[in-house]
């Protein structure tokens, strides 16, 4: 039996692009029914993430919208607003990531919805907290990376700012939001109360950066400069081998001694600069120069064998081309393949979480825009003639 603790919970997904779909995808993994509402233009990520056979599902959209029932509504039309009212009434959780002022204009803000339905759980994922001066400003992942100092970490280390080349802020904030919603579901089960949740990307990611890099400025007065000097070392990168790159880390004295032996630098084992955790912390610049020295005398595979035998955390530094073929990922079946209803054969990335010795159930394929519009309208009590009328006026759109 699949692990579905949220079975019976209906989530109304008013989100698009990445941060919101990550959140609702995770809730769907736990068994919730996800109703994704799209406008006639559709989720931007359908095209933004690259091409597809039909143009309806970029790879990113494909993976982040599994297990969601899709309905397409034009909320500029009054008939569609009535449909939305029924969807809200039927939902346990509403998740939105539009700007607050746009939600308020549509009557889809938390104040309006919870004013009518105080038992609902409403989660707004927003760029900036609504009680600060940046409230309501547009943002994207890269802007948040810059604003939180993430890009500035590269400036400190490499001499120029840079972005992490994936939507890391969206993914993290989406997962944080899913966890907050789970807590609210528990709260409602205990005392019957609904909740209004706000997850601001800026504050969330700023906290992540500061938890690591406020460092010696965490004290008043500061006991040293801000920043974890290990992570900010220009040598804190994968190391060159004769045929590629390798990633490894050693933190304990035992691991460091083993590393120095394996790499033929036994003479440094008793070096006062490196022979203890505190010594390496004081001499972090010199230590990272040692551990960042290229290992071009052998291949990546040869170094991996030696390092792993010495119980040192080490793996190849994969590329986008090699990662899908990693022997561990292949063995555990992270990437599977299926026949999508419109896109043909596609990759399906299963959940990485295991419950009771089984991975979470791989939910249904992502759907084309309006794929279940008719079905959902009928389930909400609309007669076939009423469904036809909604489709004829464009208030609702079917695939």
N, C-alpha and C positions, 0 to 999 in steps of 0.2 A: 504494500500500500504506500502511495506517495505521501510525503510529509506536506500537509496543506493546512497549517494552523489558521490561515485567514479565509478558509472556505466559508462562503456565506456573506463575506464582506464585499460590498460593491464600492469601487473607487471610480469617481468621475474625474477623468483625466483631461484637464483644460490646458495642457502644456504642449510645448513644441521644442524643436532643436535638440538639445542634449540634457541639460540639467534636470528638467522635469521628467522627460522620458526615462532617464536613469532611475529616478525615484519610483515611478509607477511600475517600471519593469521589475524592480526588486520586489515590490509588493505583490506583483503577479507571480513571481517565483514562489512566494509563500502561500499561494492559493487564492488570492483575492481575484474577484472578477473586475477587470479593468475596462471601462467604457471610454474610449478615446474620441473626443469631439474635435473635428477639424472644420475649418471654414472652407469656402469654395476654392480659395487659393491653395489650400493644403499646407501641411507642415513644411517649412523651409528646408528641413533636412532631407526631404525626399529627393531633392536635387543638389543641395549644397554639398553633400558628402561624396559626390562623384556620380558617374554614369551607371546605368543598369539596362537590361534588355528592353524594358518597357518605359523607362524614365520615371517610374513610380516609386522605386525603392533603391536609394543609394545603399551601399554596404552598411554605413552607419545606421541609417533608418531601419534597415532589415534586422539588425541585431538588437537595437534598443526598443523595438516595438513589438516584440513577440508577446503572444498571449493577450492581445488587446482587441476588443471588439470595436470596430470603427463605424462611427456615424458622422455624416457630414451635414452641417446646418449653416444657413446664412442668417446670422443673428441680427442682421439689419432689418429683417422682416418679422413682423409681429407673430406670425404663425410659428416661426422657428423659436421665438422667445417662449411661447407656450410649451413647445416640446422640451426646451431646456428646463423649464419649471418642473415638468414631470420627471426629468432625469435627476434633478437636484433632490426632489422629494424622495426618490427611490434610492439615493446614494447614502452610504455611511460616511464616506470620506470624499472631500473635494480637494483636488490639488491643482494649483494654478501657478504659472510663472510669467504671466503678462505683467506689464507695469501697473502699479496700483491705480493710477488715474484711469487707465483703459478699462480695468475691471469694474471700477465704480460706475463708469459711464454705461456699462452693459448690465449693471445690477448684479454683477458676479463677484463682488467684494465680500469679505468675511462679515462685515457689519450688516450688510443687507441679508445675506443668506442665514447667518446665525441669529439675526433678529427674528426671522420667521421660523427657523428650525434650530433651537438652542442645543439640541442633542447631536448636531452634525460635528464632524471633525474637519476643520478647514485649514489647509496648509498653503501658505504663500511662500514660494521660493523667489526671492527678489535679488536684484544686484546689490542694493544698499539698504540698510535698515530704515524703516519708515519714520523713525524718530530722529534722523540725522540730516545734516544739510545736503547730502548727496541724494536723498530720497527721491525716487521717481526718475532719476537720470537713466538713460539707456546704457547697457553694458554688454560685453561679451567676455568670454574666457580670457582672451589675451589682454584686455583692458584690466581685468581683475589681477592677472599676473603682474602687470606693471604697477598697479595701485598698491598691491600688498607687499611690494618689495621682492617678489619672487624673481622677476626679471633683473632686479638690481643685485641679486646674489651673483649672477653671472658677471655683472659689472665689477663687483668686488673681486671675483676670482680670475676672470679672463680679460678684464679691461674694457669690455663693452657689454651692455645689457642684452639679454636674449630671452626668448620664450621657451618653455618646455614644449617640445613639438607634439603635444597631444592636449586634449581638452581636460586637463587635470583638475581645474577648479570646478568645472561642471560635474565631473564624475564624483568628486569628493562631496560637494554640496548636495548632490542628488542622493548619495548614500546616507549622508547625515539627516536629510529630510525624511527618508524612509524610516530611519531609526526613531526619529521624533514621532512620526505617525504611529509606529508600533507602540511606543510608550503611551500615546493618547488613546489608542484602542484598549490597552490594558486598563487605563484610568476609567474609560467609559464602562468597561465591563464590571469594574469594582463598584462605581458609584452612580453610573448612568449619566455622567456629565459629558458634554461635548467639549471641544477645545479649539482655540484659534492659535495656530502655529505660524511663526515667521522664521524663515531660514535665509538670512542675508549672505550672499556669496562673499562680499568684501570682508565683513567682520569674521566670517568663518575661516577664510583662508589667511587673513591677517593674524588670527590667533595661532594658526598652525605655524606660520613663519616665526612668530615671536616666541612660541613655546620652545623652539630650538635655538633661535638666534638672538633673543634678548640677552641670554647668557649672563655674562658678568655685569650687565646693566640691570639685572633683576634685583640688585641690591642697592640700597641708598645709604651712603654714596656708592657708586659703581666700584667694583674691585678690579676692573680691567675693561678692555674694549668689548663692544657687542660682537656677536657672531661666533659660531662654533668653528674654530680655526682648522679643525680636521676637515670638515665639509667644505670649507672655503679654500683649501689648499689647491693651487693649480695642478698639483700632482694627484689629486683625488679623482682619477679617471681610470677607465680600463687601460691595461698595460699591453703594449705591443709584443707579439710573439713573432716567430719566423714566418707564420702563415696567416696571421689574423690578430685577434685581440682577446684578452682574458680578463675576467672580473674576479677580484678576491678581496677579502677583508679579514684582518686579524685584530683583535682587541685585547685578549688576555695575554699574560706573560708566556704561558705555555704555547699558545698559538704563534706568538712572535718568534720564540726560540725555534719552533719547528719550521717556520717560514725561512728564517735565516739559514738554517741547516740545509733545507731543500734547495735553496737558491745559491748555495756555496758561499755564504757570507758569515761563517761561524765566528770569525774574528769580532763581529759586532755584537755577539751574544752578551758579552760582559761589558760592553761599552756603557759607561755611566749615563750617557744621554738616552739610552734605549732599553735599559734592563728592568724597568718597572713601568706600570701604568702612569704613575705621577711623573716619572722622568720623561716619558714620551709626550705627555701633555705639555710639559715645560719646553720641550724641544720639538714641537709639532712640525715646524717648518723643515728641519733637518730630517726628521723621521719620515715624512711623506716624500721627501726627495729619494730616500733609500727605497721605500716600498713602491715608488712610481718609476723606478729605473726599468727601461725596456728589457724584456726577457727573450731576446731574439735568437738565443742559442738553440732553442727547441721549438717544436710546433705547439699549438694550443692543446692538442690532445695529449701530447707527452707531458706538458706542464700540469694539465688537469689530473692525470694519473698520479703524479707525484704529490701534488698539493692535497688532493682528496684522500690519498693514502695517509697523509700526515694529519688528517682531520681538520683541514683548513677549509673554510667556506670559499668555494671557487666554482665558477661556471663559465662557459664560453660567453663572450659578448655577442649576442645574436643581432642579426639584421632583420628587417621586415621580411626578407626572402627566406631566411633560415629558421626563424622562430616557429612557424607552423609545422616544421619538420623535426623539432626537438624530440629526442627519443622519449623523454618523460611525458611530454604533452601527448605524443602519439600513443603511448602505452595507456594513459588514463582516458583517452578519447575526448579531449577538450573540444576539438573541432570535429563535428560530424557533418554529414551531408543529407539533404532531403530534397524533395521535389516541391518547389514553391508553386502555388496555384496560378501565378501569372509570370514568374521570372524564370521558371525551369529549375535546373539543378543549382542549389545554393549551399553555401557553408552555413552551419548552425553551431553557434558557440554555446555549449551547455553551461549551466551554473557551476561555479567552482566550489560551492558549499555542499558538505555532506551531512546528512542527518540519519542517525540509526543505520550506519553502514551503507547508505545509498545516496547518490547525488540527487539534488532537487530535480523534479520532473521538468523536462524540456517542453515548454509551452508551445502552443500553436504558432504557425508562421505569422509574421507581420502581414497586415491586410492592406489592400488598395483602399484609397480614399472612398468612404461611403459603402464599403463592402457589406456591412450588416445594417445599413440604414433601414431598409424595409422590415427586416426581422425585428429590430429593436422597437420600431414604431408600433408594430403589431403587438409586441410583448407589453408595451405601455398602454394598450387598450384602444389604439386607433383602428377603426374599421378599414377594410381594403379601399373603399371609396375615399376615405379621408387621407390615407397614405398616398393614393394617386393624386389627390388635390395638392398635397404638400409638395410632391415631386413636380407637378405641373407648374406651380408658381415659383419653383426654385428655392422654396423655404428649406426643403430637404433635398439632398442630392444622393443618388444611389450609383454604385459602381456599375 
